[in-house]
Amino acid sequence: MSEISAEQRRLNLMLALSATRRRLTREEIRARVDGYEPAPRGASAEERDRADVSFQRMFERDKDELRPMGLPLRTVTDPLHQDDLGYRIDGDASLPDLDLTVQDAAILALAVEYWQGASLAEDARMGYAKVVSAIEHGDSDALPYGGMSTSAGHDATAALAEAIVDRQAVRFDYASASSETARRTVQPWGIVMRSGVEYLVGFDLDRKAQRTFRVGRIAGRVRTTGDIEAFERPATLPLGDLDDNAATLPAVIALRPETGHGLRRRGEPVVGDSVDPAAADGWDLVRVPYRHEDLLRSEILSLHGAARVVEPESLRESVLAHARAAVEVARG
């Protein structure tokens, strides 16, 4: 089975159809273009039929991907044999000019910065250099946001991103918040980021159910397994608790004065007697809505004692348990 990614295969197809002065039949494309599997030698008729169907399905998908890019992909019939189809890309197959502003370039720069240190870093830098080379530079309004780097291993993120595009299952060791490290085999559907933390959404083949994995908890390498294009991704990624429109839970956080500004912006001061006044005792009480306990816990721990959980009890115990574990690790 070819290890060439779907994007590389489509690029090879585009180059092959652009470089020829005559049409290429499907069998010629299958034999010439890197990424398509040739008909297996010594295979049974049933095996050959399965391989042929797999190639036809892959080729049709590739054509459907190339045409929306504006490539003049033509289907050419043989004048003597009307059912003998061939394919060619006519004219200039270059992509149209990109009309980008300086602010657009700044957004792209954030994306490039995100991939620094990853296996895709060099591709990101080269692509960025080519795209911005034709931009007319000048002053622009300040961006209302800053760069956000991934909290996960870049190589894991890159491997998952490629597997998502190729629709190929992955296998990795994963340590959840409530269980020991275990091997997981997953059909990856998509990666989403919440507060700088990456999550993989996919179908767990071992548990036969949709699952969400925090990418930073993946241990070791992410390895692909099985065939490319082995499954279909949902048209709409089911985000569950990661959905920005999902219901939130309230947490009351005690903050030292002049600290925890991010929590203060998202929350509101606690007033009245809804919380035991003794819980304050020189601290500012803030009610903060949250959806993801692990994200809020990480934010509280990052304040190094300038924040503590008043309620709910489950969040307070979780923060204390992680703080004690960090102390034990520091002590060796």
C-alpha positions as CSV (number, residue, x, y, z in Angstrom):
1,M,0.0,0.0,0.0
2,S,1.3,3.4,-0.9
3,E,2.4,5.7,1.9
4,I,1.9,8.9,-0.2
5,S,-0.7,11.3,1.3
6,A,-3.9,12.2,-0.5
7,E,-2.6,15.8,-1.1
8,Q,0.7,14.5,-2.6
9,R,-1.2,12.0,-4.8
10,R,-3.5,14.8,-6.1
11,L,-0.5,17.0,-6.8
12,N,1.1,14.1,-8.7
13,L,-2.1,13.7,-10.7
14,M,-2.3,17.4,-11.5
15,L,1.4,17.4,-12.7
16,A,0.9,14.3,-14.8
17,L,-2.3,15.6,-16.6
18,S,-0.7,19.0,-17.1
19,A,2.6,17.7,-18.6
20,T,1.0,15.5,-21.3
21,R,-0.1,16.7,-24.7
22,R,-2.5,13.8,-25.1
23,R,-5.1,12.4,-23.0
24,L,-4.3,9.8,-20.3
25,T,-6.6,6.8,-19.8
26,R,-7.4,5.7,-16.3
27,E,-5.1,2.7,-16.6
28,E,-2.3,4.9,-17.7
29,I,-2.9,7.2,-14.8
30,R,-3.0,4.3,-12.4
31,A,0.3,3.0,-13.7
32,R,2.1,6.4,-13.9
33,V,0.9,8.5,-11.0
34,D,2.6,7.9,-7.7
35,G,0.0,7.2,-5.0
36,Y,-2.3,4.9,-7.0
37,E,-1.9,1.2,-6.5
38,P,-1.2,-0.9,-9.6
39,A,-3.3,-4.0,-10.3
40,P,-1.8,-6.7,-8.0
41,R,0.1,-9.4,-9.7
42,G,-0.9,-13.0,-9.1
43,A,-4.1,-11.9,-7.4
44,S,-7.4,-13.7,-7.8
45,A,-10.2,-12.3,-10.0
46,E,-12.0,-11.3,-6.8
47,E,-9.0,-9.5,-5.4
48,R,-8.4,-7.7,-8.7
49,D,-12.0,-6.6,-8.8
50,R,-11.7,-5.1,-5.3
51,A,-8.5,-3.3,-6.2
52,D,-10.1,-1.9,-9.3
53,V,-13.1,-0.6,-7.4
54,S,-10.8,1.0,-4.8
55,F,-8.8,2.7,-7.5
56,Q,-11.9,4.0,-9.3
57,R,-13.3,5.4,-6.1
58,M,-10.0,7.1,-5.2
59,F,-9.6,8.6,-8.7
60,E,-13.2,9.9,-8.7
61,R,-12.6,11.6,-5.3
62,D,-9.4,13.1,-6.6
63,K,-11.1,14.6,-9.7
64,D,-13.8,16.1,-7.5
65,E,-11.1,17.7,-5.4
66,L,-9.2,19.2,-8.3
67,R,-12.0,20.7,-10.3
68,P,-13.2,23.2,-7.6
69,M,-9.6,24.5,-7.5
70,G,-10.2,26.0,-10.9
71,L,-8.1,23.5,-12.8
72,P,-9.3,23.0,-16.4
73,L,-9.6,19.2,-16.1
74,R,-11.1,17.8,-19.3
75,T,-12.6,14.4,-20.0
76,V,-11.6,13.4,-23.5
77,T,-13.3,10.5,-25.4
78,D,-11.6,8.4,-28.1
79,P,-13.1,9.3,-31.5
80,L,-13.3,5.6,-32.4
81,H,-14.2,4.2,-29.1
82,Q,-16.6,6.6,-27.3
83,D,-16.6,4.6,-24.1
84,D,-12.8,4.8,-23.8
85,L,-12.3,7.9,-21.6
86,G,-9.2,9.9,-21.1
87,Y,-8.2,13.0,-19.1
88,R,-6.1,16.1,-19.6
89,I,-5.5,19.5,-18.0
90,D,-5.5,22.2,-20.7
91,G,-4.0,25.6,-20.6
92,D,-2.5,27.3,-17.6
93,A,-3.0,25.2,-14.5
94,S,-1.6,27.8,-12.2
95,L,-3.8,29.0,-9.4
96,P,-5.3,32.5,-9.5
97,D,-3.6,35.3,-7.8
98,L,-4.4,35.7,-4.1
99,D,-5.6,39.2,-3.1
100,L,-4.4,39.3,0.5
101,T,-4.0,42.3,2.8
102,V,-1.3,42.9,5.3
103,Q,-3.7,41.8,8.0
104,D,-4.4,38.5,6.1
105,A,-0.6,37.9,6.0
106,A,-0.5,38.5,9.8
107,I,-3.1,35.8,10.3
108,L,-1.2,33.4,8.1
109,A,1.9,34.2,10.2
110,L,0.1,33.1,13.3
111,A,-0.7,29.8,11.6
112,V,2.9,29.4,10.6
113,E,4.0,30.1,14.2
114,Y,1.6,27.5,15.4
115,W,3.5,24.8,13.5
116,Q,7.0,25.7,14.6
117,G,8.9,22.7,15.7
118,A,6.6,20.3,13.9
119,S,7.3,18.1,10.9
120,L,5.2,20.5,8.8
121,A,7.2,23.6,9.9
122,E,9.4,23.8,6.8
123,D,6.4,23.4,4.5
124,A,4.5,26.1,6.4
125,R,7.4,28.5,6.2
126,M,8.0,27.9,2.4
127,G,4.2,28.3,1.7
128,Y,4.0,31.5,3.7
129,A,7.0,33.0,1.9
130,K,5.5,32.3,-1.5
131,V,2.1,33.6,-0.6
132,V,3.2,36.9,1.0
133,S,5.9,37.7,-1.6
134,A,3.3,39.4,-3.8
135,I,1.5,41.3,-1.0
136,E,1.8,45.1,-1.1
137,H,3.1,45.9,2.4
138,G,1.9,48.8,4.5
139,D,0.3,49.8,7.7
140,S,-2.6,47.9,9.1
141,D,-4.9,47.9,12.1
142,A,-3.7,45.9,15.1
143,L,-5.0,42.4,15.3
144,P,-7.4,41.8,18.2
145,Y,-5.7,38.6,19.2
146,G,-2.3,37.1,19.7
147,G,-0.6,33.9,18.7
148,M,-1.7,30.7,20.3
149,S,0.7,27.8,20.3
150,T,-0.3,24.2,20.7
151,S,0.0,22.5,24.1
152,A,0.5,19.2,22.5
153,G,3.4,17.5,20.8
154,H,3.8,19.0,17.3
155,D,4.6,15.6,15.7
156,A,1.5,14.1,17.2
157,T,-0.6,17.0,15.8
158,A,1.0,16.7,12.4
159,A,0.5,12.9,12.3
160,L,-3.1,13.3,13.3
161,A,-3.8,16.0,10.8
162,E,-2.4,13.9,7.9
163,A,-4.5,10.9,9.1
164,I,-7.6,13.0,9.2
165,V,-7.1,14.1,5.6
166,D,-6.2,10.6,4.4
167,R,-9.1,9.1,6.5
168,Q,-6.8,6.5,7.9
169,A,-7.1,5.0,11.4
170,V,-4.4,5.8,14.0
171,R,-3.0,4.0,17.0
172,F,-1.5,5.7,20.1
173,D,-1.0,5.3,23.8
174,Y,-3.3,7.6,25.8
175,A,-3.4,8.5,29.5
176,S,-6.8,9.9,30.4
177,A,-7.5,11.9,33.6
178,S,-9.2,8.9,35.2
179,S,-7.3,5.8,34.0
180,E,-3.8,4.5,33.3
181,T,-2.1,4.7,29.9
182,A,-3.7,2.4,27.4
183,R,-3.4,1.7,23.7
184,R,-6.2,3.3,21.6
185,T,-7.2,2.7,18.0
186,V,-9.2,5.6,16.5
187,Q,-10.7,6.8,13.3
188,P,-9.7,10.5,13.5
189,W,-12.5,12.9,12.4
190,G,-11.0,16.3,13.4
191,I,-8.9,18.4,15.7
192,V,-10.4,21.3,17.6
193,M,-8.7,23.8,20.0
194,R,-10.1,25.2,23.1
195,S,-8.1,27.8,25.2
196,G,-4.9,26.7,23.5
197,V,-5.6,23.0,24.2
198,E,-6.0,20.6,21.3
199,Y,-8.6,17.8,21.2
200,L,-9.0,14.9,18.8
201,V,-12.5,14.0,18.0
202,G,-13.0,10.5,16.5
203,F,-14.4,7.0,16.6
204,D,-12.8,4.7,19.1
205,L,-12.6,1.3,17.4
206,D,-11.9,-0.6,20.6
207,R,-14.9,0.9,22.5
208,K,-17.0,1.3,19.4
209,A,-18.1,4.8,20.3
210,Q,-17.3,8.4,19.6
211,R,-14.6,9.7,21.9
212,T,-12.7,13.0,22.5
213,F,-9.0,12.8,23.3
214,R,-6.8,15.6,24.7
215,V,-3.9,15.5,22.3
216,G,-1.4,16.5,25.0
217,R,-2.1,13.2,26.8
218,I,-0.9,11.1,23.9
219,A,2.3,9.3,24.9
220,G,4.9,8.5,22.2
221,R,4.3,8.4,18.5
222,V,1.0,8.4,16.6
223,R,1.1,5.6,14.1
224,T,-1.3,5.0,11.2
225,T,-2.9,1.6,10.7
226,G,-5.1,0.1,8.0
227,D,-6.0,1.4,4.6
228,I,-6.2,5.0,3.4
229,E,-9.8,6.3,2.9
230,A,-11.1,3.5,5.1
231,F,-13.9,5.5,6.6
232,E,-16.1,8.5,6.1
233,R,-15.9,11.6,8.4
234,P,-19.2,13.2,9.6
235,A,-20.2,16.2,7.6
236,T,-20.5,18.1,10.8
237,L,-18.0,17.3,13.6
238,P,-19.9,16.3,16.7
239,L,-18.2,18.4,19.4
240,G,-20.2,17.4,22.4
241,D,-18.9,19.3,25.5
242,L,-16.4,21.1,23.3
243,D,-19.2,22.9,21.4
244,D,-19.1,26.6,22.1
245,N,-22.9,26.5,22.4
246,A,-22.9,23.7,25.0
247,A,-24.3,24.4,28.4
248,T,-21.9,25.8,31.0
249,L,-21.4,25.0,34.7
250,P,-20.7,27.7,37.4
251,A,-17.6,27.7,39.5
252,V,-16.8,30.1,42.3
253,I,-13.1,30.9,42.4
254,A,-11.3,32.9,45.1
255,L,-8.6,35.1,43.7
256,R,-5.9,37.2,45.3
257,P,-6.3,40.9,44.6
258,E,-4.8,42.0,41.3
259,T,-4.5,38.4,40.0
260,G,-6.5,36.1,37.7
261,H,-7.4,38.8,35.2
262,G,-8.5,36.2,32.6
263,L,-10.9,34.6,35.1
264,R,-12.2,38.0,36.2
265,R,-13.0,39.0,32.5
266,R,-15.0,35.8,31.9
267,G,-16.7,35.8,35.3
268,E,-18.6,38.2,37.6
269,P,-18.1,39.1,41.2
270,V,-20.0,37.1,43.8
271,V,-22.3,39.4,45.7
272,G,-24.8,38.7,48.5
273,D,-24.9,35.7,50.8
274,S,-25.0,33.0,48.0
275,V,-21.5,31.9,49.2
276,D,-20.2,31.6,52.7
277,P,-18.6,35.0,53.5
278,A,-15.8,33.1,55.4
279,A,-14.7,31.7,52.0
280,A,-13.5,35.2,51.0
281,D,-11.3,36.2,54.0
282,G,-9.2,38.7,52.0
283,W,-9.8,37.0,48.6
284,D,-12.0,38.2,45.8
285,L,-14.8,35.7,44.9
286,V,-15.6,35.4,41.2
287,R,-18.2,33.2,39.6
288,V,-16.8,31.8,36.4
289,P,-18.8,29.7,33.8
290,Y,-16.9,26.8,32.4
291,R,-17.4,23.8,30.1
292,H,-14.2,21.8,30.4
293,E,-13.0,21.0,33.9
294,D,-9.4,20.2,32.8
295,L,-9.0,23.6,31.1
296,L,-10.2,25.5,34.2
297,R,-8.1,23.4,36.5
298,S,-5.0,24.1,34.4
299,E,-5.7,27.8,34.5
300,I,-6.1,27.8,38.3
301,L,-2.9,25.8,38.8
302,S,-1.0,28.2,36.5
303,L,-1.7,31.0,39.0
304,H,0.6,29.3,41.5
305,G,-1.5,29.6,44.7
306,A,-3.1,33.0,43.8
307,A,-6.4,31.1,43.0
308,R,-8.4,28.4,44.8
309,V,-11.7,26.7,44.2
310,V,-14.6,27.4,46.5
311,E,-17.1,25.4,44.6
312,P,-18.0,22.9,43.1
313,E,-16.5,20.3,45.3
314,S,-15.5,18.0,42.4
315,L,-13.4,20.8,40.8
316,R,-11.8,21.7,44.2
317,E,-10.8,18.0,44.8
318,S,-9.4,17.7,41.2
319,V,-7.3,20.9,41.6
320,L,-5.9,19.7,45.0
321,A,-5.1,16.2,43.6
322,H,-3.1,17.6,40.7
323,A,-1.3,20.1,42.9
324,R,-0.3,17.3,45.3
325,A,0.9,15.2,42.4
326,A,3.0,18.1,41.1
327,V,4.6,18.5,44.5
328,E,5.5,14.8,44.7
329,V,7.0,15.0,41.3
330,A,9.1,18.0,42.3
331,R,10.3,16.3,45.4
332,G,11.4,13.3,43.3
